[in-house]
Amino acid sequence: MNDFQDIAHGKYAPAFFALLAIRVTDTIEADGGLLMRRLGFALPPRSVSALLLLADGPLSVTEIAQQVGVTHAAVIKNVKKLVDLGLAERGEDEHDARRKPLHLTAAGVKQAAAAAHFMFEAGNVYQGLFDEIGIDLFDAMSRLEHALQHKSFAARFNFPDARAS
């Protein structure tokens, strides 16, 4: 191991949890993106959640952001890809001129059906990984997210200088 690995995997290991989570996420996204392209998907992995939500009916960017739990800006970026690929279109709301709901095109409906099947299979792969490592990481991360929503990381920090300012 190099010096950083000695530090990150040694006595400071828990403190580098976020870095490890990012690395794992990046690995899964790269691998999943490659697999999706091989299977004929035009969309990037981070756009799948918006595509699947839109399969249930028109939604605004704000509604997608609320349901997925990500920023408005992140949804705009992912939705733009869906629109650019011809998988979604902006519509009009007859009751609210400011609201521009998105809906799937015919091509988007086909991609959404294929994506739903892909995600079902991905769930099986994840379950196999969770069984292999002996922990349901989805459940554990969900519980971690809930705990941090209840009490932030900063609020849990016990460093005297951090509280002084």
GROMACS elastic network, one bead per residue, 0.5 to 0.9 nm:
[ bonds ]
;  ai    aj funct       b0    kb
    1     4     6  0.79374   500
    1     5     6  0.56380   500
    1     6     6  0.61377   500
    2     5     6  0.53218   500
    2     6     6  0.62153   500
    2     7     6  0.87889   500
    3     6     6  0.50315   500
    3     7     6  0.63119   500
    3     8     6  0.86232   500
    4     7     6  0.50538   500
    4     8     6  0.58947   500
    4     9     6  0.82244   500
    5     8     6  0.50084   500
    5     9     6  0.55906   500
    5    10     6  0.76466   500
    6     9     6  0.54641   500
    6    10     6  0.53648   500
    6    11     6  0.83416   500
    6    12     6  0.89455   500
    7    10     6  0.50514   500
    7    11     6  0.65389   500
    7    12     6  0.59477   500
    7    13     6  0.71444   500
    8    11     6  0.74754   500
    8    12     6  0.55899   500
    8    14     6  0.81543   500
    8    15     6  0.78361   500
    8    16     6  0.59124   500
    8    17     6  0.88332   500
    9    12     6  0.66776   500
    9    14     6  0.82229   500
    9    16     6  0.80621   500
   10    13     6  0.53493   500
   10    14     6  0.88764   500
   11    14     6  0.80448   500
   11    15     6  0.89477   500
   12    15     6  0.54246   500
   12    16     6  0.67393   500
   13    16     6  0.53907   500
   13    17     6  0.68910   500
   14    17     6  0.52941   500
   14    18     6  0.87393   500
   15    18     6  0.75440   500
   15    19     6  0.86908   500
   16    19     6  0.52969   500
   16    20     6  0.63298   500
   16    21     6  0.86972   500
   17    20     6  0.50989   500
   17    21     6  0.60968   500
   17    22     6  0.86501   500
   18    22     6  0.61806   500
   18    23     6  0.86099   500
   19    22     6  0.51350   500
   19    23     6  0.62162   500
   19    24     6  0.86649   500
   20    23     6  0.50537   500
   20    24     6  0.61466   500
   20    25     6  0.85119   500
   21    24     6  0.51709   500
   21    25     6  0.60689   500
   21    26     6  0.85229   500
   22    25     6  0.50216   500
   22    26     6  0.59788   500
   22    27     6  0.84983   500
   23    26     6  0.50763   500
   23    27     6  0.61286   500
   23    28     6  0.86279   500
   24    27     6  0.50895   500
   24    28     6  0.61830   500
   24    29     6  0.85431   500
   25    28     6  0.51456   500
   25    29     6  0.60074   500
   25    30     6  0.85139   500
   26    29     6  0.50952   500
   26    30     6  0.60476   500
   26    31     6  0.84669   500
   27    30     6  0.52549   500
   27    31     6  0.60458   500
   27    32     6  0.82985   500
   28    31     6  0.51441   500
   28    32     6  0.57008   500
   28    33     6  0.82100   500
   29    32     6  0.50276   500
   29    33     6  0.57787   500
   29    34     6  0.84389   500
   29    44     6  0.89614   500
   29    45     6  0.65651   500
   29    46     6  0.80634   500
   30    33     6  0.51193   500
   30    34     6  0.62154   500
   30    35     6  0.86402   500
   30    45     6  0.86539   500
   31    34     6  0.52150   500
   31    35     6  0.62196   500
   31    36     6  0.85750   500
   32    35     6  0.50334   500
   32    36     6  0.59672   500
   32    37     6  0.85637   500
   32    45     6  0.69061   500
   32   122     6  0.89632   500
   33    36     6  0.50160   500
   33    37     6  0.61776   500
   33    38     6  0.86058   500
   33    41     6  0.88292   500
   33    43     6  0.86537   500
   33    44     6  0.62551   500
   33    45     6  0.56973   500
   34    37     6  0.52203   500
   34    38     6  0.62762   500
   34    39     6  0.87016   500
   35    38     6  0.50593   500
   35    39     6  0.62371   500
   35    40     6  0.87714   500
   35    41     6  0.88181   500
   36    39     6  0.50261   500
   36    40     6  0.63592   500
   36    41     6  0.52585   500
   36    42     6  0.79444   500
   36    43     6  0.81790   500
   36    44     6  0.80032   500
   36    45     6  0.77243   500
   36   115     6  0.89748   500
   36   118     6  0.83768   500
   37    40     6  0.50564   500
   37    41     6  0.51280   500
   37    42     6  0.66357   500
   37    43     6  0.81882   500
   37    44     6  0.84721   500
   38    41     6  0.74794   500
   41    44     6  0.79424   500
   41   111     6  0.71197   500
   41   114     6  0.82808   500
   41   115     6  0.80711   500
   42    85     6  0.72796   500
   42   111     6  0.82412   500
   43    46     6  0.82818   500
   43    47     6  0.64501   500
   43    48     6  0.73211   500
   43    81     6  0.72275   500
   43    82     6  0.69305   500
   43    85     6  0.75037   500
   43    87     6  0.87842   500
   43   111     6  0.85281   500
   44    47     6  0.56418   500
   44    48     6  0.72030   500
   44    78     6  0.83193   500
   44    81     6  0.80890   500
   45    48     6  0.55461   500
   45    49     6  0.83525   500
   46    49     6  0.69387   500
   46    50     6  0.83057   500
   46    78     6  0.67436   500
   47    50     6  0.55576   500
   47    51     6  0.63206   500
   47    52     6  0.88272   500
   47    75     6  0.82277   500
   47    77     6  0.87621   500
   47    78     6  0.50472   500
   47    79     6  0.69153   500
   47    81     6  0.75054   500
   47    82     6  0.72201   500
   48    51     6  0.50112   500
   48    52     6  0.61096   500
   48    53     6  0.85670   500
   48    78     6  0.87187   500
   48   112     6  0.79417   500
   48   115     6  0.69219   500
   48   116     6  0.87937   500
   48   119     6  0.88062   500
   49    52     6  0.51864   500
   49    53     6  0.61669   500
   49    54     6  0.86006   500
   49    64     6  0.87096   500
   49    68     6  0.72895   500
   50    53     6  0.50955   500
   50    54     6  0.60902   500
   50    55     6  0.86012   500
   50    64     6  0.65097   500
   50    65     6  0.87393   500
   50    68     6  0.79977   500
   50    75     6  0.76459   500
   50    78     6  0.75286   500
   50    79     6  0.70069   500
   50    82     6  0.86272   500
   51    54     6  0.51707   500
   51    55     6  0.62996   500
   51    79     6  0.82938   500
   51    82     6  0.76015   500
   51    87     6  0.82331   500
   51    88     6  0.81888   500
   51   104     6  0.77558   500
   51   108     6  0.74592   500
   51   109     6  0.85564   500
   51   111     6  0.80700   500
   51   112     6  0.59114   500
   51   115     6  0.81881   500
   52    55     6  0.50688   500
   52    56     6  0.71867   500
   52   112     6  0.56949   500
   52   113     6  0.82310   500
   52   115     6  0.73969   500
   52   116     6  0.69334   500
   53    56     6  0.56609   500
   53    57     6  0.72690   500
   53    58     6  0.84238   500
   53    59     6  0.78981   500
   53    64     6  0.72818   500
   53    67     6  0.85241   500
   53    68     6  0.89424   500
   53   112     6  0.89705   500
   54    57     6  0.50765   500
   54    58     6  0.56422   500
   54    59     6  0.63896   500
   54    64     6  0.84475   500
   54    88     6  0.83858   500
   54   102     6  0.72828   500
   54   103     6  0.60034   500
   54   104     6  0.63093   500
   54   108     6  0.89310   500
   54   109     6  0.87839   500
   54   112     6  0.83758   500
   55    58     6  0.78998   500
   55   103     6  0.78599   500
   55   104     6  0.67345   500
   55   108     6  0.81228   500
   55   109     6  0.64496   500
   55   112     6  0.62610   500
   55   113     6  0.81337   500
   56    59     6  0.89077   500
   57   102     6  0.84707   500
   57   103     6  0.65105   500
   57   104     6  0.79950   500
   58    91     6  0.84174   500
   58   101     6  0.55397   500
   58   102     6  0.51870   500
   58   104     6  0.76232   500
   59    62     6  0.80304   500
   59    63     6  0.58976   500
   59    64     6  0.64413   500
   59   100     6  0.82197   500
   59   102     6  0.54335   500
   59   103     6  0.69762   500
   60    63     6  0.51217   500
   60    64     6  0.63146   500
   60    65     6  0.86311   500
   60    90     6  0.87546   500
   60    99     6  0.67182   500
   60   100     6  0.59871   500
   60   102     6  0.58816   500
   60   103     6  0.89669   500
   61    64     6  0.51456   500
   61    65     6  0.61391   500
   61    66     6  0.86412   500
   61    72     6  0.67198   500
   61    73     6  0.89986   500
   61    75     6  0.62894   500
   61    76     6  0.65247   500
   61    79     6  0.77555   500
   61   100     6  0.81453   500
   61   101     6  0.73056   500
   61   102     6  0.76657   500
   62    65     6  0.50771   500
   62    66     6  0.61899   500
   62    67     6  0.86699   500
   62    71     6  0.87580   500
   62    72     6  0.61618   500
   62    75     6  0.81421   500
   63    66     6  0.51444   500
   63    67     6  0.62167   500
   63    68     6  0.86278   500
   64    67     6  0.51568   500
   64    68     6  0.60378   500
   64    69     6  0.81796   500
   64    70     6  0.85390   500
   64    72     6  0.83044   500
   64    75     6  0.70514   500
   65    68     6  0.53027   500
   65    69     6  0.56047   500
   65    70     6  0.52463   500
   65    71     6  0.58726   500
   65    72     6  0.54668   500
   65    73     6  0.86534   500
   65    74     6  0.79837   500
   65    75     6  0.59839   500
   65    76     6  0.88964   500
   66    69     6  0.51515   500
   66    70     6  0.69740   500
   66    71     6  0.81652   500
   66    72     6  0.83367   500
   67    70     6  0.81963   500
   68    71     6  0.88342   500
   68    75     6  0.89027   500
   70    73     6  0.83708   500
   70    74     6  0.66096   500
   70    75     6  0.72056   500
   71    74     6  0.52330   500
   71    75     6  0.65275   500
   71    76     6  0.87605   500
   72    75     6  0.52239   500
   72    76     6  0.62302   500
   72    77     6  0.87718   500
   73    76     6  0.50808   500
   73    77     6  0.63252   500
   73    78     6  0.87859   500
   74    77     6  0.52044   500
   74    78     6  0.63552   500
   74    79     6  0.85876   500
   75    78     6  0.50727   500
   75    79     6  0.58174   500
   75    80     6  0.82787   500
   76    79     6  0.51407   500
   76    80     6  0.59446   500
   76    81     6  0.86988   500
   77    80     6  0.52628   500
   77    81     6  0.66937   500
   78    81     6  0.52531   500
   78    82     6  0.66461   500
   78    83     6  0.89313   500
   79    83     6  0.62243   500
   79    84     6  0.84894   500
   79    88     6  0.77893   500
   79   102     6  0.85660   500
   80    83     6  0.50452   500
   80    84     6  0.59249   500
   80    85     6  0.84376   500
   80    88     6  0.87465   500
   81    85     6  0.60335   500
   81    86     6  0.85684   500
   81    87     6  0.85403   500
   81    88     6  0.89135   500
   82    85     6  0.51963   500
   82    86     6  0.63206   500
   82    87     6  0.50845   500
   82    88     6  0.54494   500
   82    89     6  0.81880   500
   82   104     6  0.87864   500
   82   108     6  0.80512   500
   83    86     6  0.50746   500
   83    87     6  0.57288   500
   83    89     6  0.57005   500
   83    90     6  0.79781   500
   83   102     6  0.89263   500
   83   104     6  0.89383   500
   84    87     6  0.75999   500
   84    88     6  0.81413   500
   85    88     6  0.77992   500
   85   108     6  0.88638   500
   86    89     6  0.73124   500
   86   104     6  0.86169   500
   86   105     6  0.69322   500
   86   106     6  0.89953   500
   86   107     6  0.70703   500
   86   108     6  0.72105   500
   87   103     6  0.85812   500
   87   104     6  0.57484   500
   87   105     6  0.52893   500
   87   106     6  0.74190   500
   87   107     6  0.55071   500
   87   109     6  0.75709   500
   87   110     6  0.88948   500
   87   111     6  0.76241   500
   87   112     6  0.89431   500
   88   102     6  0.63832   500
   88   103     6  0.54538   500
   88   105     6  0.52207   500
   88   106     6  0.87035   500
   88   107     6  0.83480   500
   88   108     6  0.60474   500
   88   109     6  0.88846   500
   89   101     6  0.84186   500
   89   102     6  0.54647   500
   89   103     6  0.55554   500
   89   104     6  0.62957   500
   89   105     6  0.66338   500
   90   100     6  0.59358   500
   90   101     6  0.57865   500
   90   103     6  0.65151   500
   90   104     6  0.89186   500
   91    99     6  0.86268   500
   91   100     6  0.54138   500
   91   101     6  0.52723   500
   91   102     6  0.57518   500
   91   103     6  0.70275   500
   92    95     6  0.88443   500
   92    96     6  0.81316   500
   92    97     6  0.69234   500
   92    98     6  0.85272   500
   92    99     6  0.69259   500
   92   100     6  0.52165   500
   92   101     6  0.63912   500
   92   102     6  0.86011   500
   93    96     6  0.53017   500
   93    97     6  0.59568   500
   93    98     6  0.78271   500
   93    99     6  0.58625   500
   93   100     6  0.62354   500
   93   101     6  0.67945   500
   94    97     6  0.66840   500
   94    99     6  0.89568   500
   95    99     6  0.85702   500
   96    99     6  0.55205   500
   96   100     6  0.84516   500
   97   100     6  0.74631   500
  103   108     6  0.86145   500
  104   107     6  0.75888   500
  104   109     6  0.58875   500
  104   112     6  0.86388   500
  105   109     6  0.62238   500
  105   110     6  0.87326   500
  106   109     6  0.51435   500
  106   110     6  0.65262   500
  106   111     6  0.87901   500
  107   110     6  0.52019   500
  107   111     6  0.62489   500
  107   112     6  0.85826   500
  108   112     6  0.59156   500
  108   113     6  0.85439   500
  109   112     6  0.50441   500
  109   113     6  0.62772   500
  109   114     6  0.87192   500
  110   113     6  0.52385   500
  110   114     6  0.63530   500
  110   115     6  0.85569   500
  111   114     6  0.50821   500
  111   115     6  0.58906   500
  111   116     6  0.84930   500
  112   116     6  0.60033   500
  112   117     6  0.86350   500
  113   116     6  0.51485   500
  113   117     6  0.65099   500
  113   118     6  0.87138   500
  114   117     6  0.52197   500
  114   118     6  0.61794   500
  114   119     6  0.86634   500
  115   119     6  0.59891   500
  115   120     6  0.84783   500
  116   119     6  0.51577   500
  116   120     6  0.62105   500
  116   121     6  0.87156   500
  117   120     6  0.51119   500
  117   121     6  0.63503   500
  117   122     6  0.85859   500
  118   121     6  0.51698   500
  118   122     6  0.60577   500
  118   123     6  0.86128   500
  119   123     6  0.60511   500
  119   124     6  0.86384   500
  120   123     6  0.51221   500
  120   124     6  0.66295   500
  120   125     6  0.89685   500
  121   124     6  0.50542   500
  121   125     6  0.64297   500
  121   126     6  0.87486   500
  122   126     6  0.61720   500
  122   127     6  0.85199   500
  123   126     6  0.50798   500
  123   127     6  0.60803   500
  123   128     6  0.85763   500
  124   127     6  0.50220   500
  124   128     6  0.62035   500
  124   129     6  0.86740   500
  125   128     6  0.50845   500
  125   129     6  0.63033   500
  125   130     6  0.86742   500
  126   130     6  0.60670   500
  126   131     6  0.85016   500
  126   136     6  0.88481   500
  126   137     6  0.88297   500
  126   138     6  0.87375   500
  127   131     6  0.60920   500
  127   132     6  0.84733   500
  127   136     6  0.74954   500
  128   131     6  0.50740   500
  128   132     6  0.60852   500
  128   133     6  0.87475   500
  129   133     6  0.62539   500
  129   134     6  0.83694   500
  129   135     6  0.87607   500
  129   136     6  0.86336   500
  130   133     6  0.53009   500
  130   134     6  0.58069   500
  130   135     6  0.52562   500
  130   137     6  0.64093   500
  130   138     6  0.85072   500
  131   135     6  0.65444   500
  131   136     6  0.72906   500
  132   135     6  0.80933   500
  133   136     6  0.83756   500
  135   138     6  0.87811   500
  135   139     6  0.85381   500
  135   140     6  0.77960   500
  136   139     6  0.54662   500
  136   140     6  0.62259   500
  136   141     6  0.86508   500
  137   141     6  0.57749   500
  137   142     6  0.81989   500
  138   141     6  0.52436   500
  138   142     6  0.60194   500
  138   143     6  0.85622   500
  139   142     6  0.50538   500
  139   143     6  0.61679   500
  139   144     6  0.85632   500
  140   143     6  0.51234   500
  140   144     6  0.61181   500
  140   145     6  0.86092   500
  141   145     6  0.60111   500
  141   146     6  0.84836   500
  142   145     6  0.51067   500
  142   146     6  0.62086   500
  142   147     6  0.86256   500
  143   146     6  0.50602   500
  143   147     6  0.61075   500
  143   148     6  0.86196   500
  144   147     6  0.50816   500
  144   148     6  0.61854   500
  144   149     6  0.85817   500
  145   148     6  0.51820   500
  145   149     6  0.61861   500
  145   150     6  0.86533   500
  146   149     6  0.50414   500
  146   150     6  0.62382   500
  146   151     6  0.86805   500
  147   150     6  0.50290   500
  147   151     6  0.61463   500
  147   152     6  0.77646   500
  148   153     6  0.62101   500
  149   152     6  0.60608   500
  149   153     6  0.89976   500
  151   154     6  0.82833   500
  151   155     6  0.62350   500
  151   156     6  0.69888   500
  152   155     6  0.51174   500
  152   156     6  0.64314   500
  152   157     6  0.88264   500
  153   156     6  0.51432   500
  153   157     6  0.63705   500
  154   157     6  0.50961   500
  154   158     6  0.85883   500
  154   162     6  0.87253   500
  155   158     6  0.81425   500
  157   160     6  0.89533   500
  157   162     6  0.79431   500
  157   163     6  0.87850   500
  158   162     6  0.78955   500
  158   163     6  0.81905   500
  159   162     6  0.54611   500
  159   163     6  0.69078   500
  160   163     6  0.55110   500
  160   164     6  0.65290   500
  161   164     6  0.51239   500
  161   165     6  0.71018   500
  162   165     6  0.62328   500
